[in-house]
């Protein structure tokens, strides 16, 4: 599975165990689980910046929290 997301990709949050707390992605509601990749970190393929589609908030995310929904056109 390719987890190297690129700018412009649309990703969806993976289901999260209810045991996990104090994590930014657990605060997302189901309607806000889509994230648009807006920036990458050249030094790491594990992290990216993404905008939560429902709120517009930008966060630093880990690729293992998401799966690819649609590749960007860039």
C-alpha positions in Angstrom: 0.0 0.0 0.0 1.3 3.4 -1.0 1.3 5.8 2.0 3.4 8.6 0.4 0.7 11.2 -0.1 1.3 14.1 -2.4 0.1 17.7 -2.3 -3.5 17.7 -3.7 -4.4 14.2 -2.6 -7.6 13.7 -0.7 -7.3 11.3 2.2 -9.8 9.9 4.7 -9.1 9.3 8.4 -8.8 5.6 9.3 -11.2 4.4 12.1 -9.7 5.1 15.5 -9.9 2.9 18.5 -12.0 4.5 21.3 -9.1 3.8 23.6 -7.0 6.5 22.0 -7.3 9.9 23.6 -5.4 13.2 23.5 -4.8 12.8 19.8 -5.7 15.6 17.3 -7.4 13.2 14.9 -9.7 11.7 17.5 -11.4 15.2 17.8 -12.5 15.0 14.2 -16.2 14.3 13.7 -17.2 11.8 11.0 -18.2 14.7 8.7 -14.7 16.1 9.0 -12.7 13.0 8.3 -11.7 14.1 4.8 -8.3 15.9 4.7 -6.7 17.6 1.7 -2.9 17.3 1.6 -1.6 20.9 1.3 2.1 20.5 2.1 4.7 17.8 2.5 7.8 17.5 4.6 10.8 16.9 2.3 12.8 15.3 5.2 10.0 12.8 6.0 7.6 10.7 4.0 5.7 9.9 7.2 4.2 13.3 7.9 2.3 15.9 5.9 0.2 19.0 6.5 -3.4 18.8 5.6 -6.6 20.9 5.7 -9.6 19.3 7.4 -12.3 19.7 4.7 -15.2 20.4 7.1 -13.4 23.1 9.1 -10.4 24.4 7.0 -8.1 23.8 10.0 -4.5 22.8 9.0 -2.7 20.2 11.1 0.4 18.1 10.9 -0.6 14.5 10.3 1.0 11.1 10.1 0.4 9.0 6.9 -0.5 5.9 9.0 -3.7 7.7 10.2 -5.2 8.0 6.7 -5.9 6.2 3.5 -6.0 7.6 0.0 -9.4 8.5 -1.4 -8.3 10.4 -4.6 -5.0 11.4 -6.1 -4.5 15.1 -6.8 -4.2 16.6 -10.2 -1.0 18.4 -9.5 
